[in-house]
Amino acid sequence: MEEKEIQKKPYIKPEITEIELRPEEAVLGSCKTAASAGPGAGRCNFPSACSSLGS
Amino acid sequence: MSGVGSQTKADERREIRLEIAGVSIALRSQDCDLTFSLDGAVRGFMAEGNGADIEVTAAWADIGESSIPSGDLLFDSGAVWRLLDCGGDYIFSFNSPILGPGPYKIAKFNREFTRGHVDLNRDSFKAGIPVYPMEYPLDELIVLNWLAQGRGIEMHSCGLIDSDGRGLLFAGQSGAGKTTTARLWENTEGVKILSDDRIILRKIGGEIWMHGTPWHGDAELASPAAAKLNRVYFIKHGAGNSISELSQAGAIARLFSCSFPPFHSHAGLDFTLGFMSEVAAAAACSELSFAPAKEVVGFVRQAAVR
């Protein structure tokens, strides 16, 4: 049987890349500009969160 | 494209139908004195028709401190909502310190997120004023959880259809430049902005499509339109314009960081990561550093055809 030449891939050292996560944004925990959460929606009188966080 | 800030309230009604990213939602009042009103961008997503993917009823309720729902806590957002498992159903409990210790709203949904009921605490709302029982973040939470069952994902992103029909997604967390991007492209001839803050991705006929949503950002741009996704840019502010390609693994990690996955659900997270893998395979993903000037539009267009 004919032997095939085995080509090895060059070793590439793994790298760790840090990706920033924003949990308060990812869980919809904050208000949004014109659709803020709760009965005080959109009137900036509902202090659960700031609208700027969610948008 | 719709600037929504100047729109007036919808007619008061006891039944509302919405369609967001192809997801139909029917909302029906169970009380004579509970009428609905839609404000802003969500009005542009009103729809007609019969049947719905998600059917929701709503009613007034007297929710006291003693009627705080019991169940196994699945997830606490750290802000207005918590998710509990109550005998196999999901319960979202919405609280705010300004409204007292009890929930101002409780929403109960089946496991499939196809049927639900919202109880609005009578004491937390002004009497006689029409409301939207699914107000943010409930509507978004329900759609996200329905999508997470093998149907799609939502991205923290600005999405637009360029004049040649190409769908471009500009993803990034708060402060990355989504609203700035929307405003730079907004008045470009032939360009349609789908959203300056939230885009839903779904697979249609083997292709990834991007859909506008009503949950807009500061630019208040929201459209129910959709387009095939061609390119994804992870944006950040810079002194000039530059693009660097990302590996598929790098793209998936960045997609995850800009998404809204169902953290309480193993199956949902599994699907989300798999779907992101499909997105990264279907569309070129790059990092775009840009200066806040109109020149970036031409720069991106040139890069897109290379």
Interface residues (C-beta under 8 A of the other chain):
Chain A: T17 I19 E20 L21 R22 P23 E24 E25 A26 V27 L28 G29 S30 C31 K32 T33 A34 A35 S36 A37 G38 P39 G40 A41 G42 F46 P47 S48 A49 S52 L53 G54 S55
Chain B: V4 G5 D39 G40 A41 V42 F75 S77 G78 A79 V80 W81 F94 S96 P97 I98 L99 Y104 K105 S124 F125 K126 V131 E135 Y136 P137 E140 L141 L144 H156 Q173 S174 K178 T179 D197 P214 W215 H216 G217 D218 E220 G250 A253 R254 F256 S257 S259 F260 P261 F263
